[in-house]
Amino acid sequence: MPTTRHASTSWSGSLMEGSGTVTFDSSGLGSCDVTWPSRAEEPNGRTSPEELIAAAHSACFSMALSHGLAQAGTPPTALRTRAEVDFQPGTGITGIRLFVSGDVPGLDADGFAAAAAAAKEGCPVSQALKAVPIELTVE
């Protein structure tokens, strides 16, 4: 059965001088402020669409990798995933990098790297972001 999650943004003012609030409606987790400077310069306590994409990608990839490892009979005891999303003003999102490390009893480094590569290909967020180059580094 499919699920739908939703968030909303209220924005006031122009792109450069305005500001907005992103609200996590489905979860009720709260809201985050967003501005052009927080997107194109320094965050200064606010978020950006790219940070939200990085959060979604790191969570989805970790879930996909955990599932793949468990299905192969080597469930992880811990996974650590960092996602970086590059934004170039005037161009858009230009690249994504995933960095993963983990503790997987009974699995060697090559096996972990292969499982991570498969998770990158199968992760639904990776699938949605295929228009952008996605690099994977296994640490």
C-alpha positions in Angstrom: 0.0 0.0 0.0 1.5 3.3 -1.0 2.1 6.1 1.5 2.2 9.8 1.0 4.1 12.3 3.1 3.8 16.0 2.9 5.5 19.2 3.9 4.7 22.8 3.1 6.4 26.1 2.8 5.1 29.6 3.4 7.2 32.3 1.7 7.1 36.1 2.0 8.9 38.6 -0.1 11.3 38.4 -3.0 13.8 35.6 -3.6 16.8 37.6 -2.4 15.3 39.5 0.5 12.4 37.2 1.5 12.2 34.3 3.8 10.1 31.2 4.4 9.2 28.4 6.7 9.2 24.8 5.8 6.8 22.7 7.9 7.0 18.9 8.2 3.3 18.3 8.1 3.1 14.5 8.0 5.4 13.9 11.0 4.6 17.0 13.0 8.3 17.4 13.7 8.0 21.2 13.4 9.4 23.7 11.0 12.6 25.2 9.8 13.4 28.7 8.4 14.8 29.0 4.9 16.2 32.0 3.0 18.2 32.6 -0.2 21.4 33.4 1.8 20.9 30.1 3.7 20.8 28.3 0.4 23.5 30.1 -1.6 25.8 31.3 1.2 26.0 30.3 4.8 23.2 28.5 6.7 23.3 30.7 9.8 20.8 28.5 11.6 18.4 28.0 8.7 18.0 25.1 6.2 17.9 24.8 2.4 16.3 22.5 -0.1 19.6 20.9 -0.6 20.0 20.1 3.1 16.6 18.6 3.1 17.5 16.5 0.0 20.7 15.4 1.8 18.7 14.4 4.9 16.3 12.4 2.8 19.0 10.7 0.7 21.2 9.7 3.7 18.2 8.2 5.5 16.9 6.3 2.4 20.3 5.0 1.5 20.9 3.8 5.0 17.6 2.0 5.0 18.3 0.4 1.6 21.8 -0.7 2.6 20.5 -2.1 6.0 17.8 -4.1 4.1 20.2 -5.4 1.5 22.7 -6.5 4.1 20.0 -8.2 6.2 18.6 -10.0 3.1 22.2 -11.3 2.4 22.4 -12.7 5.9 24.8 -10.1 7.3 22.7 -7.5 9.1 24.6 -4.4 10.2 25.0 -3.4 13.8 25.6 0.2 12.8 25.7 2.3 9.6 26.8 5.9 9.3 25.9 7.8 6.1 26.6 11.4 5.2 25.1 13.0 2.1 26.4 16.2 0.5 24.4 18.0 -2.1 26.0 20.8 -4.2 24.0 23.8 -5.3 25.4 26.3 -7.8 23.3 29.5 -8.0 22.1 30.0 -11.6 22.7 26.3 -12.4 21.0 24.2 -9.8 21.9 21.0 -8.0 25.2 19.9 -9.6 26.3 16.8 -7.6 25.6 14.5 -4.7 28.1 12.6 -2.7 27.3 9.7 -0.3 29.8 8.6 2.3 29.1 5.4 4.3 30.8 3.3 6.9 29.4 0.5 8.9 29.9 -2.3 11.4 28.8 -5.5 9.7 29.9 -8.7 11.4 30.9 -11.4 9.0 31.3 -9.1 6.0 34.7 -8.0 4.5 35.4 -4.6 3.0 34.7 -5.8 -0.6 31.4 -7.3 0.4 30.4 -4.1 2.1 31.4 -2.0 -0.9 29.4 -4.2 -3.2 26.3 -4.0 -0.9 26.7 -0.2 -0.7 26.9 0.1 -4.5 23.7 -2.0 -4.8 22.0 0.1 -2.2 22.9 3.3 -4.1 21.3 1.9 -7.3 18.2 0.6 -5.5 17.5 3.5 -3.0 14.3 5.2 -4.0 15.7 8.7 -3.4 18.8 7.8 -5.6 16.3 6.7 -8.2 14.4 10.1 -8.0 17.7 12.0 -8.2 19.2 10.3 -11.2 19.4 13.5 -13.2 22.3 14.5 -10.9 25.7 12.6 -10.7 25.8 10.6 -7.4 29.2 9.5 -6.1 29.6 6.9 -3.4 32.5 6.6 -1.1 32.7 3.6 1.2 34.8 4.4 4.3 
